[in-house]
Amino acid sequence: MRSFFVFICLLALVFDSSARQDTVLDSGWRFKLGDIRGAEAVNFDDADWLTVSIPHNWGWAQAQDGKDYYRGPGWYRRELDLTPEPGRRYFLRFEAASLFADVL
């Protein structure tokens, strides 16, 4: 009977709704070359920006062809559809961001 109780407790931990959940955010990004003034604003209009999936490298094709490629700043934006729940913590993890990145 004791082992059955332990099994039920372990099962409850595995299916605990407060357990960590991972969401991959690799699609639906908007991208624009350059240092775009005001792009950090929530209501900024990025409708004319390129839609990309990440990982993304804006100079890769030109570099592979031996051509000079843009080496300045670029912007990535993505909307998160999230309603924060009290008592929960949220994290964003970026696995690669080349030489420099600001998250606003």
N, C-alpha and C positions, 0 to 999 in steps of 0.2 A: 504494500500500500504506500509506503514511504517513497519508493522509486517512482510510482505513478504520480505522486504529488510533485516531486522534483521535475519530472517530465512536463507536467502541465505548467509549472512556473517557467521553465525554460522556453516552452512554446509561447507563452504570453510575452516574454521578452522579445522573441523573434518577431512577433507580429504587433509589437507596441507601436501605436500610431505616432508617438512622439519621437520615434527613432529617426536618425539622420536620413535625409532624402537627398539624392543627387539629381540634378537636372542639367543636361548638356545643352549649352547655349551656342551651338556652332553654326546655326543658320539664322537668316533674317537680319543680318547686320547691314548697315548703310555705310558707305565709304566715300570719301572725297579727299583728293590730294590737296595739300596746301594747309596753311594755318588759317582756319576759317573763323573769323571774328563772330562771337556769339553762339558758336555751335554747342557750348556746354549748357545752354538754356533748355529747359524741359520742352518748351513750346516752339523751339527752333524748327523751321521748315526744311527738312532734308529730302523732300519728295524728288528732287532732281539728282540725288546722289545715286551712285551705283549700288545695287544690292549684291552682297557677297556672302559667302560662307567662310568660316575660319577653320583652319589656318589659311591666311591670305597673305600674299607677298606682291605688292604692286609693281616691283621692278624685275621680277623673276624672268619673264619672257624676254625682255630687252637684254638682260644680263646673259642669258643663255645664247643669244644671237651675237654677243660681243659688242652690243651697242651701249652707249652711255644711257644711264637711267636716272630717274629722279631720286635724290637722296635727302630730301627735306621732310618736313612734318606732313602728317596725314591724319585724318580723323576717321574714327569708327564710332558708330552710334547704334544702340539697340534698345528697344523698348522692352521692359520687363513687366509682364502681367502678373502682379503679385499683390496680395492683400496681407500685410503683416499680421501675424497672430501674436497676442500678448504672451510673454514668457518664452518665445522662441528666438533663436539667434540665426542670423542669415550671413552667409559668407560668399564672396565671389573669389574664385581661384582662377588665375591666368597661368597657364603652363608655359607660355613663351610670349615675350613682347619685344624681341630684338634688343635694341640698344637702350631705349628709354620709353617710359609710358607713364601717363598720368591718368588716373581714374577719377572722374568727376561725378 
